């Protein structure tokens, strides 16, 4: 499955869950002197999280281009060692601003992974106990 298909499945899934699909914020941050580059999917929602503004939508899904080069999320020393650490990457995110919380997010993530992306449910060897309780009894624990 290519990235376009992964992205489209993600957007279709969350649109069906009542999310508004929004554009990626620019990778260079203009209005925040604390950030030079967008380094996480949540950056464009910073003022909402801080209570400085309200979201126009209770549910949002987006894709965000990110660049990590220094600071808390400095992955530079890991780049090239494994296939998981990159300095430039894209995050897919689903956001709730007071509408749903952890339990729904975990259930939807599991549904997206196993029903839409068709990942094997036996992959869950690394799911922690709290999340296993939320996903429910249908989960096979290897």
N, C-alpha and C positions, 0 to 999 in steps of 0.2 A: 504494500500500500504506500503510495507516495504522499508527500506532505500536503499537497492540495486536497487530496481525499481525506486525510486525517483532519485537516482544518474544517472542511465542509461538514463532515460527520459531527464534529464537535459543535459547530454553529447550529446545525439543524437540530441536534439533540437539545441544546439549551434554549433555542427559539421555541421549541415545543413545550418547554418547561416555563415559558412566559418571560424569558430574558430578552432584553433589547440588545442587538448586536451593534457594537460601536467600533470605530476605527482605532488603530494603533496610534499612540501618542508619538510625537517626533523622538528620535533617539538622542538628539541634543536638547537639553532642558533650557528653556528660555526664562521662565518666571520663578525659578527656585535657586537661590544662591548656594544652597547646601548640596546641590547635585550638578555635576558637569554633564553626565550622560544618564539616560534612563537605564537603570540597572536591575529593575524588577517590574513585574506586571502591575504592581499596586501603585507605582509612582504617580500616575495621573489622577489617582483618587486620594492623594495625601491630604488635601484640604477637607475632603469629606470625612476621612478618619479622624482628623484633628478637630472636627466640629466647626470649622470655619465656613463651611457651605453645606448645602443639602444636595443630595443626588436628585436628578430629574426622574430617575428610574429606580425602583426598588430592586430590580434584578437586571444585571448586565453581564454579557459575555464579550470577550475580546481576545485579540491576539496582540502581543506586544513584542516588538523588537527590542532587545536589551544588549547592553555592552557593559561588561565588568572588567575594570582595569585596576582598581585599587579599593582600599577601604575594607569594610566588614566582609563583603562578598568577593574578596580577591581570590580568583581562581587561577591566576597566572602560573603559580608553581605547579598546578595540576594539569595544565594544558599539555597535551601530547603524551601524557602518561597513560591515560585511559580514554575511552571514547565517550565519557560523560561530561567532561569539563571543557568548556569553550569560553572564549571571551566574547563572542557575538552569537546570540541565539534568539529564538522566538519562544515566548511563553503563551500558552492558551490559558485563559482564566475565566472562571464564573464567579460573580460577585453578588452578594446580598447585602443590602443596606437596611437592616432591620426587618427583613421579610422571612428568611429562613436561616437555619443555623447548622451546627456541626452534623447533627444526625441526618438531615436531608442531604447535605453536601456529600457525606460519605456514601449514603445509599445511591445517590445519583452517579457518583464517581464509579462505584462498582457496576452499576447498570451500564454506564457508558463503556467501560472497559470490557465487560463480559458479553453484553448483548449487542452492542453496536460495533465495537472494534473486534469482537469475537475472540478475545484472549481467553485462554484456558483458565477455568476457575481454580484449577489445582496450583496456580502460580502463587497462591497466597501464603506461602511458607513464611513470608516476612511481614505479615499483617499483625499488628499488635493486638492484644486481647480486648482492649476497649473497642477498637474498630470491628473486630470479629463479632462482638456482642451486637453492634449496631447493624451489621450486614445481615445477621440473622442465621437461623438454623439451617438454611439451605447451603451454607458454606461448608465445603469439605475441608477438614483440617488434615493436611498430610502428616 
